[in-house]
Amino acid sequence: MRIESLSKFEKKVLRDSVSHYVDLLTEEQLLTAYYTKIIKKKDKSDRVIHCIDNEHLIYKIQKQLKNNFLDFIPLSNCAYGYVKGKSYYDYLKPHVKHGYYMKLDIKDFFHSIKEKELREVLKYYVDDVSINESLTILDFITKVVTVNEFLPQGAVTSPVLSNIYFRFLDIRISRYCRKFGINYTRYVDDLLFSSDNLFIHKRVFINGITKILKSQGFQLNPKKVRKTKSEISLNGFVVGENIRLSRKKTAIISSLIYYYQCSPNKTLEELLTEVEKNLEIKIKISNLHNFLAGYRSFLLGLLPFDSVGVLPEVITRTDKKILYKINEIEKILDLTAANI
Protein backbone atom coordinates (compact mmCIF):
# COMPACT_ATOMS: atom_id res chain seq x y z
CA MET A 1 0.00 0.00 0.00
CA ARG A 2 1.18 3.51 -0.81
CA ILE A 3 -0.17 6.89 0.28
CA GLU A 4 -0.19 9.22 -2.72
CA SER A 5 -2.64 11.92 -1.60
CA LEU A 6 -4.05 13.65 1.47
CA SER A 7 -7.55 12.47 0.64
CA LYS A 8 -6.41 8.82 0.56
CA PHE A 9 -4.61 9.27 3.87
CA GLU A 10 -7.70 10.74 5.50
CA LYS A 11 -10.27 8.34 3.99
CA LYS A 12 -8.36 5.06 3.92
CA VAL A 13 -5.96 5.40 6.86
CA LEU A 14 -7.01 7.95 9.48
CA ARG A 15 -10.74 7.66 8.71
CA ASP A 16 -10.91 11.30 9.82
CA SER A 17 -9.64 14.77 8.93
CA VAL A 18 -5.95 15.15 9.76
CA SER A 19 -6.59 18.75 10.83
CA HIS A 20 -8.22 17.42 14.01
CA TYR A 21 -4.86 16.10 15.21
CA VAL A 22 -2.20 18.56 14.01
CA ASP A 23 -2.08 20.39 17.36
CA LEU A 24 -1.03 17.15 19.09
CA LEU A 25 2.34 17.06 17.34
CA THR A 26 4.36 19.20 19.75
CA GLU A 27 6.93 17.28 21.78
CA GLU A 28 5.16 18.28 24.97
CA GLN A 29 1.78 16.99 23.77
CA LEU A 30 3.24 13.75 22.38
CA LEU A 31 4.87 12.93 25.70
CA THR A 32 1.50 13.14 27.47
CA ALA A 33 0.45 10.03 25.52
CA TYR A 34 2.97 7.85 27.38
CA TYR A 35 3.79 6.68 30.87
CA THR A 36 7.09 5.00 31.67
CA LYS A 37 7.99 1.64 33.19
CA ILE A 38 11.44 0.78 34.49
CA ILE A 39 12.55 -2.84 34.02
CA LYS A 40 15.75 -4.21 35.47
CA LYS A 41 17.94 -6.03 32.94
CA LYS A 42 20.04 -9.06 33.84
CA ASP A 43 23.13 -6.82 33.94
CA LYS A 44 21.29 -4.72 36.59
CA SER A 45 20.95 -1.72 34.28
CA ASP A 46 17.56 -0.09 33.73
CA ARG A 47 15.41 -0.39 30.61
CA VAL A 48 12.91 2.44 30.22
CA ILE A 49 9.73 1.48 28.37
CA HIS A 50 7.36 4.18 27.12
CA CYS A 51 3.86 2.68 27.36
CA ILE A 52 1.05 4.31 25.37
CA ASP A 53 -2.05 5.51 27.23
CA ASN A 54 -5.00 3.67 25.66
CA GLU A 55 -7.28 6.65 26.28
CA HIS A 56 -5.06 9.17 24.48
CA LEU A 57 -5.77 10.42 20.95
CA ILE A 58 -2.24 9.44 19.88
CA TYR A 59 -3.17 5.83 20.69
CA LYS A 60 -6.19 6.13 18.39
CA ILE A 61 -4.07 7.53 15.56
CA GLN A 62 -1.44 4.80 16.00
CA LYS A 63 -4.14 2.11 15.84
CA GLN A 64 -5.46 3.56 12.58
CA LEU A 65 -1.96 3.79 11.11
CA LYS A 66 -1.20 0.21 12.06
CA ASN A 67 -4.50 -1.39 11.01
CA ASN A 68 -5.08 0.58 7.82
CA PHE A 69 -1.56 1.19 6.52
CA LEU A 70 1.49 -0.31 8.25
CA ASP A 71 0.09 -3.86 8.42
CA PHE A 72 -0.08 -3.87 4.60
CA ILE A 73 3.61 -3.11 4.07
CA PRO A 74 5.56 -6.30 3.16
CA LEU A 75 8.08 -7.76 5.62
CA SER A 76 11.01 -10.08 5.07
CA ASN A 77 10.54 -13.85 5.28
CA CYS A 78 13.19 -13.92 8.02
CA ALA A 79 11.09 -11.90 10.50
CA TYR A 80 9.01 -13.87 13.02
CA GLY A 81 8.45 -11.60 16.03
CA TYR A 82 5.26 -9.49 15.95
CA VAL A 83 4.28 -11.05 12.61
CA LYS A 84 0.70 -12.24 12.18
CA GLY A 85 0.49 -16.00 11.66
CA LYS A 86 4.05 -16.62 12.88
CA SER A 87 5.18 -17.79 16.32
CA TYR A 88 8.35 -18.31 18.31
CA TYR A 89 8.11 -21.99 17.43
CA ASP A 90 8.09 -21.06 13.71
CA TYR A 91 11.20 -18.95 14.32
CA LEU A 92 13.01 -22.06 15.58
CA LYS A 93 11.82 -24.63 13.02
CA PRO A 94 14.25 -23.77 10.17
CA HIS A 95 17.16 -24.62 12.49
CA VAL A 96 16.32 -28.25 13.28
CA LYS A 97 19.01 -30.89 12.59
CA HIS A 98 22.16 -28.81 12.20
CA GLY A 99 25.62 -29.22 13.65
CA TYR A 100 26.38 -25.66 14.73
CA TYR A 101 24.28 -22.85 16.20
CA MET A 102 24.76 -19.21 17.07
CA LYS A 103 22.48 -16.56 18.57
CA LEU A 104 23.21 -12.84 18.48
CA ASP A 105 21.37 -10.08 20.34
CA ILE A 106 20.90 -6.48 19.16
CA LYS A 107 21.59 -3.87 21.82
CA ASP A 108 18.78 -1.35 22.57
CA PHE A 109 16.80 -2.49 19.53
CA PHE A 110 13.87 -0.04 19.53
CA HIS A 111 15.85 2.96 20.76
CA SER A 112 18.35 2.38 17.93
CA ILE A 113 15.64 3.17 15.37
CA LYS A 114 15.82 6.95 15.05
CA GLU A 115 13.17 9.25 13.64
CA LYS A 116 15.40 10.55 10.83
CA GLU A 117 16.31 7.07 9.55
CA LEU A 118 12.75 5.78 9.98
CA ARG A 119 11.54 8.68 7.87
CA GLU A 120 13.88 7.64 5.05
CA VAL A 121 12.44 4.10 5.07
CA LEU A 122 8.82 5.33 5.11
CA LYS A 123 9.52 7.48 2.03
CA TYR A 124 9.15 4.28 0.00
CA TYR A 125 5.49 4.10 1.04
CA VAL A 126 4.43 7.75 1.52
CA ASP A 127 4.62 10.47 -1.15
CA ASP A 128 5.81 13.96 -0.22
CA VAL A 129 2.32 15.39 0.20
CA SER A 130 1.63 18.60 2.15
CA ILE A 131 -0.94 18.91 4.92
CA ASN A 132 -0.23 22.60 5.43
CA GLU A 133 2.65 25.01 4.79
CA SER A 134 4.90 23.47 7.45
CA LEU A 135 3.73 19.84 7.64
CA THR A 136 3.66 16.84 5.27
CA ILE A 137 1.97 13.47 5.73
CA LEU A 138 5.41 11.95 6.30
CA ASP A 139 6.11 14.52 9.03
CA PHE A 140 2.78 13.68 10.65
CA ILE A 141 3.36 9.91 10.65
CA THR A 142 6.93 10.04 11.96
CA LYS A 143 5.96 12.43 14.77
CA VAL A 144 3.01 10.29 15.85
CA VAL A 145 5.05 7.06 16.07
CA THR A 146 8.23 8.41 17.76
CA VAL A 147 9.18 9.91 21.12
CA ASN A 148 12.27 12.05 21.64
CA GLU A 149 13.30 11.16 18.07
CA PHE A 150 13.37 7.38 18.54
CA LEU A 151 10.92 4.48 18.32
CA PRO A 152 9.29 3.89 21.74
CA GLN A 153 9.08 0.23 22.76
CA GLY A 154 5.53 0.51 24.14
CA ALA A 155 3.80 2.25 21.22
CA VAL A 156 1.15 0.38 19.19
CA THR A 157 3.04 1.01 15.97
CA SER A 158 6.58 0.18 17.14
CA PRO A 159 6.55 -3.63 16.59
CA VAL A 160 5.42 -3.47 12.95
CA LEU A 161 7.61 -0.42 12.25
CA SER A 162 10.66 -2.21 13.63
CA ASN A 163 10.07 -5.06 11.16
CA ILE A 164 9.49 -2.64 8.28
CA TYR A 165 12.67 -0.75 9.16
CA PHE A 166 14.67 -3.99 9.49
CA ARG A 167 13.42 -5.53 6.22
CA PHE A 168 16.38 -4.37 4.13
CA LEU A 169 18.83 -5.63 6.77
CA ASP A 170 17.05 -9.00 6.95
CA ILE A 171 17.49 -9.35 3.20
CA ARG A 172 21.18 -8.39 3.35
CA ILE A 173 21.90 -10.75 6.26
CA SER A 174 20.02 -13.58 4.54
CA ARG A 175 22.02 -13.14 1.31
CA TYR A 176 25.28 -13.00 3.27
CA CYS A 177 24.38 -16.23 5.11
CA ARG A 178 23.44 -18.08 1.92
CA LYS A 179 27.01 -17.67 0.64
CA PHE A 180 28.19 -19.93 3.46
CA GLY A 181 25.25 -22.35 3.73
CA ILE A 182 23.93 -20.73 6.91
CA ASN A 183 20.26 -20.47 7.94
CA TYR A 184 19.00 -17.20 9.45
CA THR A 185 15.81 -16.12 11.24
CA ARG A 186 15.03 -13.11 13.47
CA TYR A 187 12.65 -12.74 16.40
CA VAL A 188 12.60 -9.00 17.20
CA ASP A 189 16.18 -8.36 18.43
CA ASP A 190 17.31 -12.02 18.52
CA LEU A 191 19.20 -13.26 15.46
CA LEU A 192 19.46 -17.05 15.17
CA PHE A 193 21.85 -18.89 12.84
CA SER A 194 22.44 -22.59 12.14
CA SER A 195 24.61 -24.56 9.76
CA ASP A 196 26.66 -27.69 9.23
CA ASN A 197 29.54 -25.38 8.32
CA LEU A 198 31.93 -24.49 11.17
CA PHE A 199 32.39 -21.07 9.52
CA ILE A 200 29.33 -19.96 11.49
CA HIS A 201 31.51 -19.83 14.64
CA LYS A 202 34.36 -17.86 13.04
CA ARG A 203 35.01 -14.28 14.10
CA VAL A 204 34.99 -13.19 10.46
CA PHE A 205 31.33 -14.28 10.10
CA ILE A 206 30.23 -12.24 13.12
CA ASN A 207 32.22 -9.28 11.79
CA GLY A 208 30.22 -9.48 8.57
CA ILE A 209 26.91 -9.40 10.47
CA THR A 210 28.20 -6.53 12.63
CA LYS A 211 29.08 -4.48 9.56
CA ILE A 212 25.62 -4.98 8.04
CA LEU A 213 23.89 -3.96 11.28
CA LYS A 214 26.06 -0.85 11.75
CA SER A 215 24.98 0.41 8.34
CA GLN A 216 21.54 1.08 9.85
CA GLY A 217 22.63 2.16 13.32
CA PHE A 218 22.41 -1.16 15.20
CA GLN A 219 24.98 -2.72 17.50
CA LEU A 220 25.38 -6.27 18.78
CA ASN A 221 25.50 -6.97 22.50
CA PRO A 222 28.90 -8.70 22.82
CA LYS A 223 27.91 -10.25 26.18
CA LYS A 224 25.03 -12.16 24.57
CA VAL A 225 26.84 -13.98 21.76
CA ARG A 226 26.08 -17.71 22.08
CA LYS A 227 27.84 -20.44 20.09
CA THR A 228 26.88 -24.10 20.50
CA LYS A 229 27.22 -27.49 18.83
CA SER A 230 24.51 -30.10 18.15
CA GLU A 231 21.74 -28.12 19.90
CA ILE A 232 20.89 -24.77 21.44
CA SER A 233 18.54 -23.84 24.30
CA LEU A 234 16.44 -20.70 23.85
CA ASN A 235 13.68 -19.43 26.16
CA GLY A 236 12.79 -22.92 27.35
CA PHE A 237 12.99 -24.57 23.92
CA VAL A 238 15.83 -26.88 22.90
CA VAL A 239 16.61 -27.00 19.17
CA GLY A 240 18.63 -29.92 17.83
CA GLU A 241 17.43 -33.13 16.22
CA ASN A 242 13.94 -31.73 16.90
CA ILE A 243 12.38 -28.98 19.00
CA ARG A 244 11.57 -29.96 22.55
CA LEU A 245 10.74 -28.20 25.78
CA SER A 246 13.30 -27.89 28.54
CA ARG A 247 12.43 -29.53 31.85
CA LYS A 248 12.47 -26.13 33.55
CA LYS A 249 9.89 -24.71 31.15
CA THR A 250 7.60 -27.72 31.49
CA ALA A 251 7.78 -27.43 35.29
CA ILE A 252 6.87 -23.72 35.23
CA ILE A 253 3.89 -24.25 32.90
CA SER A 254 2.55 -27.18 34.92
CA SER A 255 2.92 -25.23 38.14
CA LEU A 256 1.19 -22.15 36.70
CA ILE A 257 -1.78 -24.23 35.53
CA TYR A 258 -2.03 -26.09 38.85
CA TYR A 259 -2.08 -22.97 41.02
CA TYR A 260 -4.42 -21.16 38.63
CA GLN A 261 -6.91 -24.04 38.82
CA CYS A 262 -6.67 -24.06 42.62
CA SER A 263 -7.33 -20.31 42.87
CA PRO A 264 -8.68 -18.89 39.58
CA ASN A 265 -9.56 -15.56 41.23
CA LYS A 266 -6.00 -14.76 42.27
CA THR A 267 -4.16 -11.87 40.67
CA LEU A 268 -1.22 -12.59 38.40
CA GLU A 269 1.21 -11.39 41.09
CA GLU A 270 -0.32 -13.78 43.65
CA LEU A 271 -0.21 -16.66 41.17
CA LEU A 272 3.47 -16.07 40.41
CA THR A 273 4.29 -15.87 44.12
CA GLU A 274 2.93 -19.42 44.58
CA VAL A 275 4.85 -20.74 41.56
CA GLU A 276 8.11 -19.06 42.57
CA LYS A 277 7.80 -20.44 46.11
CA ASN A 278 7.17 -23.96 44.78
CA LEU A 279 9.97 -24.00 42.18
CA GLU A 280 12.41 -21.69 43.99
CA ILE A 281 12.85 -19.49 40.94
CA LYS A 282 12.11 -15.90 39.97
CA ILE A 283 9.73 -15.16 37.06
CA LYS A 284 9.52 -11.70 35.49
CA ILE A 285 5.98 -10.56 34.70
CA SER A 286 7.37 -8.64 31.72
CA ASN A 287 8.54 -11.93 30.14
CA LEU A 288 5.62 -14.13 31.14
CA HIS A 289 3.24 -13.31 28.28
CA ASN A 290 5.78 -14.21 25.57
CA PHE A 291 6.81 -17.25 27.60
CA LEU A 292 3.23 -18.58 27.69
CA ALA A 293 2.42 -17.55 24.11
CA GLY A 294 5.51 -19.40 22.86
CA TYR A 295 4.55 -22.56 24.74
CA ARG A 296 0.97 -22.32 23.41
CA SER A 297 2.34 -22.03 19.86
CA PHE A 298 4.55 -25.05 20.46
CA LEU A 299 1.57 -27.13 21.60
CA LEU A 300 -0.54 -25.96 18.64
CA GLY A 301 2.26 -27.13 16.35
CA LEU A 302 1.88 -30.66 17.75
CA LEU A 303 -1.80 -30.95 16.79
CA PRO A 304 -2.88 -32.61 13.50
CA PHE A 305 -4.46 -29.56 11.82
CA ASP A 306 -5.22 -29.83 8.11
CA SER A 307 -4.20 -27.24 5.49
CA VAL A 308 -7.03 -24.88 6.46
CA GLY A 309 -6.45 -25.15 10.22
CA VAL A 310 -9.18 -27.68 11.10
CA LEU A 311 -8.70 -30.66 13.41
CA PRO A 312 -10.07 -34.09 12.40
CA GLU A 313 -13.38 -35.13 13.98
CA VAL A 314 -11.68 -37.93 15.90
CA ILE A 315 -8.49 -37.05 17.78
CA THR A 316 -6.28 -39.08 20.08
CA ARG A 317 -6.23 -38.96 23.84
CA THR A 318 -2.86 -37.20 23.69
CA ASP A 319 -4.30 -34.51 21.41
CA LYS A 320 -7.16 -33.98 23.86
CA LYS A 321 -4.63 -33.45 26.66
CA ILE A 322 -2.80 -30.90 24.52
CA LEU A 323 -6.05 -29.04 23.77
CA TYR A 324 -6.88 -28.99 27.47
CA LYS A 325 -3.48 -27.52 28.34
CA ILE A 326 -3.81 -24.90 25.56
CA ASN A 327 -7.18 -23.87 26.99
CA GLU A 328 -5.72 -23.44 30.49
CA ILE A 329 -2.77 -21.47 29.16
CA GLU A 330 -5.12 -19.10 27.31
CA LYS A 331 -6.89 -18.34 30.60
CA ILE A 332 -3.58 -17.33 32.19
CA LEU A 333 -2.66 -15.35 29.04
CA ASP A 334 -5.77 -13.23 29.65
CA LEU A 335 -4.30 -12.35 33.03
CA THR A 336 -0.90 -11.49 31.60
CA ALA A 337 -2.40 -9.35 28.81
CA ALA A 338 -3.74 -6.92 31.41
CA ASN A 339 -0.18 -6.40 32.68
CA ILE A 340 1.48 -5.60 29.34
Summary of the structure (lengths in Angstrom):
residues: 340
radius of gyration: 21.9
end to end distance: 29.9
largest distance: 67.3
contacts: 1019
relative contact order: 0.12
helix: 50%
strand: 18%
